[in-house]
Amino acid sequence: MAKNLKKIRGKVAFLCGNVHARKKYLQLEKSDRMYKKYPDGKVETCGSFLNRNAIVTINIHAINGGSFYNYTVQNYEKDDELLKEFSKRKLPILIRDGERVYDYIYLIKIFSYSN
């Protein structure tokens, strides 16, 4: 995906989810079952291949959890830390990512999938 995006000149919007959109590679723990599939457990993401200054990444995060569809229906865990901090605020809200893995995090109440 990143190779194809690099060929495009001018502004472009593309949608990819969670880990794929990260600007930094994902470092897996040795205990992770996927660790051996990647050299040193380092997962290069689409966002990590692109010019960090030329893209803006937004990760959508549901503080109350929910469910989503990715080949099958899967559960999305609630985030107790963000729930404690943002439950009284009107959602959705766009915040800066303090860890700088993404540019922004778009907080919503709950994920739900549709058929």
VEXDO-305976 format. One line per field, with one value per atom (N, C-alpha, C, O): x, y, z; chain; atom name. Coordinates in steps of 0.001 Angstrom, whole numbers, plus 524288, in hexadecimal, padded with zeros to 5 digits. Layout:
N
u: X	...
v: Y	...
w: Z	...
mol: A	...
atom: CA	...
***
This chain:
115
u: 80342	80000	80370	80281	80767	80AD6	80DA6	80E4F	80F4E	811FF	80E6C	81020	80984	805C3	804AE	80440	8043F	80334	807C3	806EE	80C88	81120	8113C	813AB	80EA1	80E9A	80AED	80B73	80749	8035A	805AB	8082C	804D2	8069B	801F6	7FDAA	802C9	7FE8B	7FC04	7FDFC	7F7B3	7F507	7F1BA	7EF5A	7F1A3	7EE89	7ECAB	7EF70	7E810	7E614	7E5A8	7E3E9	7E73E	7E6A0	7E4F7	7E63A	7E22A	7E019	7E296	7E248	7E4FF	7E6EE	7E66B	7E662	7E609	7E4BC	7E94D	7ED6B	7E87F	7EBA0	7F178	7F42A	7F37E	7F91F	7FB3A	7FF8D	7F84B	7FA27	7FB41	7FEB5	7F85E	7F8E0	7FD34	7FE73	7FF75	8037E	80806	809B1	80A00	80E9A	8139D	817AB	8135A	817DB	816CD	81258	81AF6	81A4B	81845	818A9	81626	81415	8180E	8197E	819CD	81D84	81A7E	8182C	81A8C	817DD	81B44	82010	818BC	81B74	81CF3	81A3E	8212D	822D9	81EAF	81E7D	81B62	81735	81299	80F39	81264	80E19	80E6F	812A8	80A0C	80A0A	80BCA	80D77	80B6E	80CF7	812B7	814A5	81570	81AD0	81E62	82150	81E29	821B9	820BE	82417	81C42	81AFA	81D97	81D91	81FD8	82237	827D2	828D9	82B77	830E0	83121	82F90	8330D	8338C	82E56	82E42	82A03	824E3	82346	81FBC	825D6	824D9	82117	8226D	81C6D	81876	8188B	8171D	81A38	81A22	81487	81205	8129A	80D3B	80D22	81123	8089C	8081C	809F0	80CEB	80830	809AB	80F79	8118F	81221	817BD	81B09	81F8E	818D1	81B92	81B00	81E11	81720	815F3	818AE	81A41	81936	81BAA	8185A	813F5	81A75	81795	8157D	81171	81834	81690	8127D	81023	811A4	80E00	808B8	8051E	80843	8034E	8013A	8042C	7FC27	7F991	7F69B	7F368	7F7AC	7F50D	7F15C	7F285	7ECE6	7E8EA	7E743	7E5B6	7E795	7E5D1	7E09C	7E01E	7DCC3	7D79C	7D7A3	7D901	7D61E	7D660	7D13B	7CF87	7CEC0	7C9C3	7CAC4	7CC63	7C9D4	7CB38	7C7D3	7C981	7C310	7BFAD	7C011	7BD04	7C3D2	7C479	7C053	7BEA1	7BEB5	7BAB2	7BC48	7BEE9	7BAB4	7BC06	7BCFD	7BB00	7C010	7C13C	7C1AD	7C22D	7C17F	7C1CC	7C6F1	7C81A	7CA07	7CEDD	7CF23	7D1AB	7CC94	7CBD5	7C7EE	7C4F9	7C7E0	7C403	7C2D2	7C5AE	7BE9C	7BD63	7C143	7C209	7C3AB	7C785	7C632	7C3CC	7C7C3	7C6CB	7CB1A	7CFAA	7C993	7CD33	7CCD3	7C8B0	7D116	7D12E	7D046	7D217	7CD80	7CCF7	7D22B	7D552	7D302	7D7E7	7D6CC	7D516	7D7C4	7D678	7D935	7D6F1	7DE12	7E107	7DE97	7DDC8	7DD69	7DAFB	7D553	7D369	7D2AD	7CD54	7CD28	7C9B9	7D0DC	7D12E	7D22F	7CFE9	7D592	7D71A	7D312	7D258	7D06C	7CD1E	7C74D	7C44B	7C59E	7C021	7BC50	7B7D1	7BE05	7BA8D	7BAA6	7B79E	7BE1A	7BE80	7BACF	7B98A	7B922	7B5C8	7B91E	7BD01	7B792	7BA54	7B710	7B247	7B963	7BEE8	7C24A	7C072	7C754	7CB1A	7D04F	7D1CD	7D2F9	7D809	7DC46	7DC41	7DFE9	7E429	7E968	7E9BC	7ED6F	7F2C4	7F48E	7F361	7F767	7F98C	7FE99	80280	7FE88	8030E	807B6	80C2D	806B8	80AFC	80D40	81143	80AB0	80C60	80CBF	80FD6	80999	80929	805A1	80684	801A1	7FE1A	7FE6E	800B7	7FC30	7FBE2	7F77C	7F81C	7F306	7EE70	7EBCA	7EC79	7E8C9	7E553	7DFD1	7DECE	7DC56	7D6E6	7D3E5	7D2F3	7D26A	7CFB7	7C9DB	7C763	7C7BC	7C21C	7C03F	7C36C	7BB1F	7B90C	7B9A7	7BBAE	7B7E2	7B7BE	7B829	7B64A	7BA9B	7BABC	7B627	7B4A1	7B3F8	7B019	7B0CC	7B1E4	7B02C	7B0BE	7AB74	7A769	7AB7C	7A68F	7A747	7AB9C	7A319	7A35A	7A351	7A382
v: 7FB5F	80000	804E2	80883	804F8	8098F	80A91	80F13	80671	80713	809C0	80D33	80834	80A9E	8104A	813A8	81157	816AE	81A53	81EEE	81859	81B96	81D79	82173	81AAC	81C0C	8209A	82324	821A3	825B0	82B0A	82BD2	82EA8	8340D	83767	836AB	83B03	83E5A	83C20	8386A	83E68	83CC2	837F0	8375D	83486	82FC5	82E46	82F10	82C29	82A12	8242F	82240	82168	81BBF	819E8	81C54	815A9	8139B	80E53	80ABF	80DE7	808DC	808DA	80CF9	80454	803FD	80379	80166	8055E	804C0	80412	807EC	7FF51	7FE5F	80025	8023B	7FF5E	800C8	806A4	8083A	809D2	80F80	811BC	8165D	80E8F	81079	812F8	810FB	8174E	819D0	8172E	817B2	8146D	81190	80BBE	809F7	808D5	80331	8011C	803B9	7FC77	7F9F9	7F5F7	7F26C	7F67E	7F2C3	7EECB	7F022	7E9E7	7E5C6	7E3D3	7E3F8	7E207	7DF83	7D9FB	7D79C	7D7EA	7D298	7CE8F	7CA68	7CFBC	7CC1D	7CC33	7C8C9	7D008	7D073	7CBFC	7CACF	7C984	7C502	7C67C	7C317	7CB73	7CD2E	7CED2	7CFF2	7CEF6	7D0F5	7CE61	7D114	7C947	7C666	7C763	7C634	7C984	7CA8E	7CF7F	7D079	7D2A1	7D795	7D7CC	7D624	7D9D5	7DA4E	7DD76	7E202	7DB1A	7DD97	7DF87	7E2F4	7DD67	7DEFE	7E46F	7E6BA	7E68D	7EBE2	7EBC3	7E9C4	7EDE5	7EE00	7F360	7F744	7F392	7F877	7F983	7F623	7FE17	7FF7D	802F7	80522	80379	806DC	80C5F	80EBC	80E66	813AB	8144E	8189A	81018	8107E	810C7	81269	80F36	80F7A	814C9	81622	817C0	81CB3	8213A	820C7	8258C	82A35	82C35	82DFF	82BE4	82D5F	832F0	83414	83666	83BD9	83CD9	84109	8390E	839CE	83737	837CE	8345D	831B6	83350	834DB	832EA	833BE	82EBC	82CFC	82C70	82797	82882	82B68	825F0	8264F	820C5	81DC1	81F74	81A5A	81B0E	81E56	817FD	8183F	81471	80FDE	81661	8133F	813B1	81803	80F4B	80F35	80E4F	80A0D	81242	811CB	80DD8	80BB7	80CD8	808F2	8039A	80015	802FE	7FDF7	7FD27	800D7	7F850	7F706	7F25F	7EED2	7F263	7EE15	7F042	7F468	7ED6A	7EEFA	7EA19	7E5C3	7EAD4	7E66A	7E69A	7EA71	7E276	7E1C1	7DBF3	7D8F3	7DA65	7D4EE	7D224	7CED5	7D368	7D170	7D5ED	7D9C9	7D557	7D940	7D88D	7D43B	7DCD9	7DCB2	7E0C9	7E4C9	7DFC0	7E366	7E775	7E652	7EC2F	7F07E	7F1E6	7F384	7F14E	7F229	7F7E9	7FB68	7F8D3	7FE39	7FFF2	7FCBA	80502	80739	80A18	80E97	80781	809B8	80EEA	81271	80F62	81435	818D0	81CF7	81814	81C4B	81D25	8218E	8190B	81981	81D01	82055	81C35	81F5E	8251A	8289D	82602	82B58	82E36	832EC	82B66	82E0C	82CB5	82E9F	82987	827DE	82C60	82C0E	83084	834F6	838FB	83CB7	8383A	83BDC	83A1E	83581	83DD1	83C9A	83A11	83C4C	8357D	832AD	832CD	83328	83288	83178	8364F	83AC0	83541	83969	837C6	83334	83B84	83A8D	83CA0	84139	8393C	83ADA	8398D	83613	83C51	83B1C	8361A	83525	832E7	82E19	82F5B	830C9	82ED6	83004	82C7D	82E08	827C7	82420	824F1	822A8	82830	82970	824B4	824A0	820D4	81C57	81DDE	81C52	820EC	8234C	8292C	82AE6	82C37	831D1	832FD	83612	83073	83166	82C45	8284C	82C7C	82833	82A74	82E66	827EC	82990	8261A	82183	8284E	8254A	82538	82942	8207E	81FBB	81C88	81A6F	81C29	8194A	81366	810C4	81155	80BA5	80A24	80CF1	805BE	80381	7FFDD	7FD1E	7FFD5	7FBDC	7FA9E	7FE12	7F5C6	7F421	7F3FE	7F3DF	7F403	7F365	7EF00	7EE0E	7EC54	7E7EF	7E9CF	7E6A4
w: 80000	80000	80000	7FCFD	8035F	803BF	7FE98	7FD0E	7FBE9	7F6E0	7F2F6	7F013	7F2D8	7EF43	7F0C3	7ED5B	7F5C2	7F787	7F658	7F53A	7F693	7F57A	7EFD2	7EEA3	7EC5B	7E6CF	7E5A0	7E193	7E911	7E82A	7E951	7ED58	7E5CD	7E681	7E800	7E5F8	7EB78	7ED3B	7F21E	7F475	7F399	7F853	7F74D	7F329	7FB1F	7FABC	80031	8040B	80079	80568	804C9	800BF	808BE	80895	80DF7	811ED	80E0B	812E7	813F8	810C5	81867	81A30	8201A	82294	82248	827C7	82B7A	82A1D	83019	834BF	833CC	832C8	8341A	833AF	82E67	82E23	82A3C	82502	8248B	82199	82769	82705	82A7A	82A15	82DC9	83166	82E74	82A68	8307A	82E2B	82FF1	82D6A	8342F	8363B	83598	835F2	834A8	8344E	83987	83D8B	83969	83E14	83FF4	83D09	844B6	846FA	84A3C	84E3A	8487B	84B54	84FCD	84F86	853DC	85833	85690	8535F	858AC	8575E	858A9	8563E	85C6D	85DF0	85A2B	85A6F	856AC	852EE	84F00	84D06	84DDE	84A46	844C1	841CA	84358	83E1A	83DC4	83982	84229	84263	83E58	83BA6	83DE9	83A71	834A4	83165	83353	82DD4	82BC4	8270E	82F4A	82DC7	82FD4	83439	82CA9	82E84	83397	833B9	837A1	83CCA	83EEF	8424E	83D0A	83EF0	83D44	83F93	83943	83776	832CD	82EA3	83388	82F6F	82CE0	82F4F	827FA	8250B	82359	82104	8247E	82335	81E5F	81CD3	81C09	81776	818D1	815DF	81D32	81ECE	81FD7	81F47	8215A	82278	81D80	81DB2	81912	81419	81173	80DFF	8130C	8107E	81342	817C7	81080	812B3	8173F	81679	81BED	820B0	82080	822D6	81DC0	81D84	8194F	81928	815E9	81194	81288	80F67	816D3	817E3	81D3B	820B4	81DC8	822CB	823F9	820D7	8287E	829E6	82E79	83221	82E20	83235	8339A	83031	83883	83A5A	83D26	840A0	83BA1	83E1E	842AF	84216	8473B	84BFA	84EEA	8502B	85006	852D3	8589D	85A27	85BD5	8615D	8644A	86842	86261	864DA	86244	86376	85EB7	85C14	857F7	85564	8575F	85393	85055	8523C	84B77	847F2	84280	8411A	83F78	83A21	836CC	838D1	831B8	82E23	82B30	82889	82BA5	828B9	8276F	82A36	8234A	821B6	8253A	82361	82A37	82DF1	831B8	831F8	83497	8389A	83D11	83F07	83EA0	842D3	846EF	845C2	84BAE	84FF9	8503B	84F38	85198	85268	85824	859FD	85AF6	8609D	861FB	85F39	86630	86808	86A58	86C07	86A66	86C44	87163	87159	875BF	87AD9	87BDE	87E38	87A1A	87AFE	8781C	87A65	8730C	8700B	871B8	87196	87345	87523	879FA	87A80	87D74	88239	880D9	88337	87D0D	87BB0	87858	878F8	874C5	870EA	87137	86DFD	874EE	87511	875DE	87430	87861	8795B	874F3	87500	8712B	86CBC	8686E	867F7	86557	860E6	85C9F	85AE0	85B05	856DE	851EE	85249	84D6D	84C57	84D36	84D1D	84E10	84EDD	84C65	84C8E	84A27	847B2	84B52	84CB8	84CD8	85050	84DC9	84A7B	84F54	84D87	8501E	854AF	84D34	84F60	85245	84FD9	8575D	85A91	85980	85A66	85799	85675	85103	84FAB	84DE5	84891	844F8	84148	84613	8428F	83E00	83988	83F3B	83B73	83C5D	8403A	838E1	839E1	83DBA	8415D	83CD6	8400D	8416C	83ECD	8458E	846F7	84715	849A3	84452	8440C	847D5	846BF	84C3C	8503A	84F31	84E5C	84F46	84EBC	85364	85654	85412	85891	857F1	85B6B	8537C	852ED	84D25	849B7	84C2A	846E6	84639	849DE	8419A	84041	83A7B	83751	83934	833CA	83126	833C0	82C04	82922	82546	8236B	82411	82064	81AD1	81734
mol: A	A	A	A	A	A	A	A	A	A	A	A	A	A	A	A	A	A	A	A	A	A	A	A	A	A	A	A	A	A	A	A	A	A	A	A	A	A	A	A	A	A	A	A	A	A	A	A	A	A	A	A	A	A	A	A	A	A	A	A	A	A	A	A	A	A	A	A	A	A	A	A	A	A	A	A	A	A	A	A	A	A	A	A	A	A	A	A	A	A	A	A	A	A	A	A	A	A	A	A	A	A	A	A	A	A	A	A	A	A	A	A	A	A	A	A	A	A	A	A	A	A	A	A	A	A	A	A	A	A	A	A	A	A	A	A	A	A	A	A	A	A	A	A	A	A	A	A	A	A	A	A	A	A	A	A	A	A	A	A	A	A	A	A	A	A	A	A	A	A	A	A	A	A	A	A	A	A	A	A	A	A	A	A	A	A	A	A	A	A	A	A	A	A	A	A	A	A	A	A	A	A	A	A	A	A	A	A	A	A	A	A	A	A	A	A	A	A	A	A	A	A	A	A	A	A	A	A	A	A	A	A	A	A	A	A	A	A	A	A	A	A	A	A	A	A	A	A	A	A	A	A	A	A	A	A	A	A	A	A	A	A	A	A	A	A	A	A	A	A	A	A	A	A	A	A	A	A	A	A	A	A	A	A	A	A	A	A	A	A	A	A	A	A	A	A	A	A	A	A	A	A	A	A	A	A	A	A	A	A	A	A	A	A	A	A	A	A	A	A	A	A	A	A	A	A	A	A	A	A	A	A	A	A	A	A	A	A	A	A	A	A	A	A	A	A	A	A	A	A	A	A	A	A	A	A	A	A	A	A	A	A	A	A	A	A	A	A	A	A	A	A	A	A	A	A	A	A	A	A	A	A	A	A	A	A	A	A	A	A	A	A	A	A	A	A	A	A	A	A	A	A	A	A	A	A	A	A	A	A	A	A	A	A	A	A	A	A	A	A	A	A	A	A	A	A	A	A	A	A	A	A	A	A	A	A	A	A	A	A	A	A	A	A	A	A	A	A	A	A	A	A	A	A	A	A	A	A	A	A
atom: N	CA	C	O	N	CA	C	O	N	CA	C	O	N	CA	C	O	N	CA	C	O	N	CA	C	O	N	CA	C	O	N	CA	C	O	N	CA	C	O	N	CA	C	O	N	CA	C	O	N	CA	C	O	N	CA	C	O	N	CA	C	O	N	CA	C	O	N	CA	C	O	N	CA	C	O	N	CA	C	O	N	CA	C	O	N	CA	C	O	N	CA	C	O	N	CA	C	O	N	CA	C	O	N	CA	C	O	N	CA	C	O	N	CA	C	O	N	CA	C	O	N	CA	C	O	N	CA	C	O	N	CA	C	O	N	CA	C	O	N	CA	C	O	N	CA	C	O	N	CA	C	O	N	CA	C	O	N	CA	C	O	N	CA	C	O	N	CA	C	O	N	CA	C	O	N	CA	C	O	N	CA	C	O	N	CA	C	O	N	CA	C	O	N	CA	C	O	N	CA	C	O	N	CA	C	O	N	CA	C	O	N	CA	C	O	N	CA	C	O	N	CA	C	O	N	CA	C	O	N	CA	C	O	N	CA	C	O	N	CA	C	O	N	CA	C	O	N	CA	C	O	N	CA	C	O	N	CA	C	O	N	CA	C	O	N	CA	C	O	N	CA	C	O	N	CA	C	O	N	CA	C	O	N	CA	C	O	N	CA	C	O	N	CA	C	O	N	CA	C	O	N	CA	C	O	N	CA	C	O	N	CA	C	O	N	CA	C	O	N	CA	C	O	N	CA	C	O	N	CA	C	O	N	CA	C	O	N	CA	C	O	N	CA	C	O	N	CA	C	O	N	CA	C	O	N	CA	C	O	N	CA	C	O	N	CA	C	O	N	CA	C	O	N	CA	C	O	N	CA	C	O	N	CA	C	O	N	CA	C	O	N	CA	C	O	N	CA	C	O	N	CA	C	O	N	CA	C	O	N	CA	C	O	N	CA	C	O	N	CA	C	O	N	CA	C	O	N	CA	C	O	N	CA	C	O	N	CA	C	O	N	CA	C	O	N	CA	C	O	N	CA	C	O	N	CA	C	O	N	CA	C	O	N	CA	C	O	N	CA	C	O	N	CA	C	O	N	CA	C	O	N	CA	C	O	N	CA	C	O	N	CA	C	O	N	CA	C	O	N	CA	C	O	N	CA	C	O	N	CA	C	O	N	CA	C	O
***
